[in-house]
Amino acid sequence: MMKTNLKIFLFTSVVVLLLACKSNENKMLERIADLENLIKADSLQMPDKVKVTELINSYDEFAQNFPDNEKTPEFLFNAGKYAMSYNMSEKAIGFFDKIITNYPQYEKHADSFFLKGFVYDSQLSNIPMAKATYEAFIEAYPDHDLAIEAGYLIELLGKPMEEIIAGFEAQNNLNKDTTEN
């Protein structure tokens, strides 16, 4: 009799715990959807940084609590893009790293890899890390559309803007000369 009561208690506890987790998951999904809608409503202007930060934090909290949910990699990717847009560079890299490490089958895995390099390059001016990330991206995804871009960006790393512009102008003049002949 005692064993039966213990089994019933354990079963009931597990069911209650599972329902509570599902309820918390649904509440978090609703909160994320509400924040996304608020930000999309501001689409004509740059969304409020406070709202965006709250959304980033909600994405992150969801990913920590529900790493196996099918929406988690997309939430991490969105968090990375928003963090990148608001110059929260280290946070952006952290989100892209989570995707690279934990979600290799995610459809935007390659994009996450590329964007990580781009943040190192354009926001942090960390040339060694940008180069290493772009090279790792090209090695992992040699046929990806962004592999050529990553190669170009490696060539431009550390060059002053004037030198880059002069190079483009020289290339443009060379193209004009060959089309005129």
Buried (B, 14 or more C-beta within 10 A) or exposed (E): EEEEEEEEEEEEEEEEEEEEEEEEBEEBBEBBEEBBEBBEEEEEEEBEBEBBBBBBEBBBBBBEEBEEBEBBBBBBBBBBBBBBEBEBBEBBBBBBBBBBEBBEEBEBBBBBBBBBBBBBBEBBEBEEBBBEBBBBBBEBBEEBEBBEBBBEBBEEBEEEEEEEEEEEEEEEEEEEEEEEE
